Amino acid sequence: MPIQSKHPETLAVHAGFRDAPGTHSVAVPIHQTTSYQFESTEHAANLFALKELGNIYSRIMNPTCDALEQRVAALEGGAAALALASGQSASTYCVLNLCEAGDNFVTSTDLYGGTWNLFANTLRQMGIEARFVDPSDPEAFRRAVDDRTRLFYAETLPNPKLNVFPIAEVAAIGRELGIPLVVDNTAAPVICKPLEMGAAIVMYSATKYMGGHGTSIGGIVVDGGNFDWEAWGDRFPTLNRPDHSYHGAVWTEAVKPLGPIAFIIRMRVILLRDIGAALSPFNAFQLIQGVETLPLRMRQHCENAMLAARFLRDHPKVSTVIHPSLQDGEARRRADSAFKDGFGALVGFELEGGAEAGRRFIEALEMFYHVANIGDARSLAIHPATTTHSQLGPEDQLASGVSPGYVRLSIGIEHPDDIIADLSQALEKV
Ligand SMILES: *Cc1c(COP(=O)(O)O)cnc(C)c1O
């Protein structure tokens, strides 16, 4: 039996797996297999009919992925989870699980660039409309809703402004209207628990902090099991209408014996079956190694980031520092209510000298890696004006919150003295 605990440090090491049947292996084995032998024709029939849960084919389920799913569901306080090939497939599936052509969803404007492109272009080409609203006004979500609105979508701690999303406020508006809030919590695992604040679904790019080693791309979606899809039957045809691709199953009915997991079961047996963004067992194994130290690493990431933010705030060549620990007013109130034990490890700052100063700073860094990633155990830096935002004109860059002298840091778990020493020597060369 898996160990029960309310503490993330314990769950990260024990939840979802104790030892392997047969071998008693303590580490989660890598089940590098495509298929699983049925015990009998009756067993096979029961598995296909969902009368019994069990392994059929690794596109749809795998024991190594299952251990990761159970562990992350336990950490998140959710009912069940689904591991996927990337964070991008996780956000795509969250929308496709509820929206069909002609439907819409309301999303915060403050999004990861990949998610923005997916919503503004690719999903639009499929006939699904993303309605972008300003997250500083939670009521904007209510105003954008109509009969074909299927979900709200937001990121807990979006780049580059790092204003914490009003999760509790927008989730409450959604619950009045029968609309689930999906939260991308990639930048704030452990320190933020969106399901406790009223969100229905949480998703991650597991590529980032969850793995932490920077070796493996992956994504995961957690079903809170806390949203009544049946009570709002007309809003969720994909979950409440007979599914002809699965012998007429109505998902909210069919999964009742298994628990309140209609959303995640449908994502697995329909979207993963048909589109197939499956996480490989090897990457699931790698991500499990990361998750085991996630609570410990987050503590060090957050502490180091706070020290780096303070150092930058007091530096004469830095005009502005962006980190939730340095915010005040409404932004700080939201950060305090959403976060436990830290403010995240992303730190933005602006250099007095504009784009040229940004370039010189990045070139001068010795320990920080210059990469388009976040959440690695190593400290990372990027100058968006010359990379991720270089395709935007100067006005769009400013609108996105990225000025020419803006630098983004993802603070790692090295000793804080070494982090600050590298920032300090690079600032001297600006
Ligand atoms: C990286 C990232 C994604 C995309 O995840 P991949 O694993 O790279 O596909 C989505 N959301 C956020 C906030 C991210 O940082």
The ligand as a Gaussian input file, in Angstrom:
#p B3LYP/6-31G(d) Opt

LIG

0 1
 C        7.336000      25.402000     -21.308000
 C        5.942000      25.763000     -20.987000
 C        4.858000      25.161000     -21.663000
 C        5.083000      24.175000     -22.788000
 O        5.634000      23.003000     -22.296000
 P        6.574000      22.009000     -23.181000
 O        6.870000      20.924000     -22.204000
 O        7.773000      22.790000     -23.602000
 O        5.744000      21.566000     -24.327000
 C        3.587000      25.520000     -21.292000
 N        3.360000      26.425000     -20.315000
 C        4.362000      27.021000     -19.647000
 C        4.055000      28.026000     -18.583000
 C        5.687000      26.720000     -19.960000
 O        6.699000      27.322000     -19.310000

